[in-house]
Amino acid sequence: MRSTRARLTAAVALALTLSACGGADDGQEAASPSEDTSAADTGAMDEEATEEQTSEEPVEETTASETTEEPTEEDADAGGTVDTLPAGVMDSPPQTVGEFTLADDSGPAIIYDLESGEYVSVDTQTLSSPYEDLVSEIETDNTEAGAGSCGLNPGGTSAVCYQRTEDGVITMNADAGTLELLVTFADDFAAAATS
């Protein structure tokens, strides 16, 4: 009887131990830790992936900021674009702009020409219209140049540049076939006016 009682006590103790561990099925206990381990491994992998993505993001931001740097005065001297031309730039325009020479400064527009016969006229009157409104008229072949943009007028009959100044907008005009030449002129004009 004593051995039966001892066996019964041992069986009860074993049952209590198994129920405290979460069940009598040894297979479940074995599976449970491995599931927890794989979940922990997945979480660790997710954290590593997040850390890699986070460490890469500042590199992308640095690259973006490098591409959007404002032009410097040194860029303008090299024929690049500038933000604005000085106020009153047309009161005393440059005598030479790249290969162009000031030929006539006696009217509402001044004329710069090349020895080969191409010319550019620059209005001496500064416009007070918003630059954005003016430049929206030259959507065809619109190209940044100087302190603004150049392109063809709505009819495609002439090339035009709108250039921002501190006191308004000035207009440059040339033949439609010389748009590329006008873009170069606008860059050179900005460089000459800001040097």
DADA-V146945 format. One record per residue. RES is the residue in one letter. OMEGA is omega in whole degrees, -180 to 180 (none if undefined). Layout:
[[RES | OMEGA] [RES | OMEGA]]
This chain:
[[M | 180] [R | -180] [S | 176] [T | 179] [R | -180] [A | 178] [R | 180] [L | 179] [T | 179] [A | 180] [A | 179] [V | -180] [A | 179] [L | 179] [A | 178] [L | 180] [T | 180] [L | 180] [S | 178] [A | 180] [C | 175] [G | 176] [G | -177] [A | -175] [D | -179] [D | 180] [G | 180] [Q | 180] [E | -179] [A | -179] [A | -175] [S | 180] [P | -179] [S | 177] [E | 179] [D | -180] [T | -180] [S | 177] [A | 179] [A | 178] [D | 179] [T | 178] [G | 179] [A | 179] [M | 178] [D | 179] [E | 179] [E | 179] [A | 179] [T | 179] [E | 178] [E | 179] [Q | -179] [T | -179] [S | 180] [E | -174] [E | 179] [P | 178] [V | 179] [E | -180] [E | 179] [T | 179] [T | -180] [A | -178] [S | 179] [E | -178] [T | -178] [T | 179] [E | 178] [E | 178] [P | 179] [T | 178] [E | 177] [E | 177] [D | -179] [A | 180] [D | -180] [A | 178] [G | 179] [G | 179] [T | 175] [V | -180] [D | -178] [T | 173] [L | -179] [P | 175] [A | 178] [G | -178] [V | -178] [M | 175] [D | 179] [S | -175] [P | 178] [P | 180] [Q | 177] [T | 178] [V | -174] [G | 179] [E | -180] [F | 177] [T | 177] [L | -175] [A | -176] [D | 178] [D | -173] [S | -176] [G | 178] [P | 174] [A | 176] [I | -175] [I | 171] [Y | 180] [D | 175] [L | 177] [E | -178] [S | 175] [G | 177] [E | 180] [Y | 176] [V | 174] [S | -180] [V | 179] [D | 179] [T | 179] [Q | 178] [T | 180] [L | 178] [S | 178] [S | 178] [P | -180] [Y | -177] [E | 179] [D | -179] [L | -175] [V | 178] [S | 179] [E | -177] [I | -179] [E | -179] [T | 180] [D | -180] [N | -177] [T | 175] [E | 179] [A | 178] [G | 179] [A | -179] [G | -177] [S | 176] [C | 177] [G | 178] [L | 177] [N | -176] [P | 179] [G | -178] [G | -176] [T | 178] [S | 176] [A | -178] [V | 174] [C | 170] [Y | -176] [Q | 180] [R | 171] [T | -180] [E | -180] [D | 177] [G | -178] [V | 174] [I | -176] [T | 175] [M | -179] [N | 175] [A | 177] [D | -178] [A | -178] [G | -177] [T | -179] [L | -179] [E | 178] [L | 179] [L | 177] [V | 178] [T | 179] [F | -179] [A | 176] [D | -179] [D | 178] [F | 179] [A | 179] [A | -179] [A | -177] [A | -177] [T | -179] [S | none]]
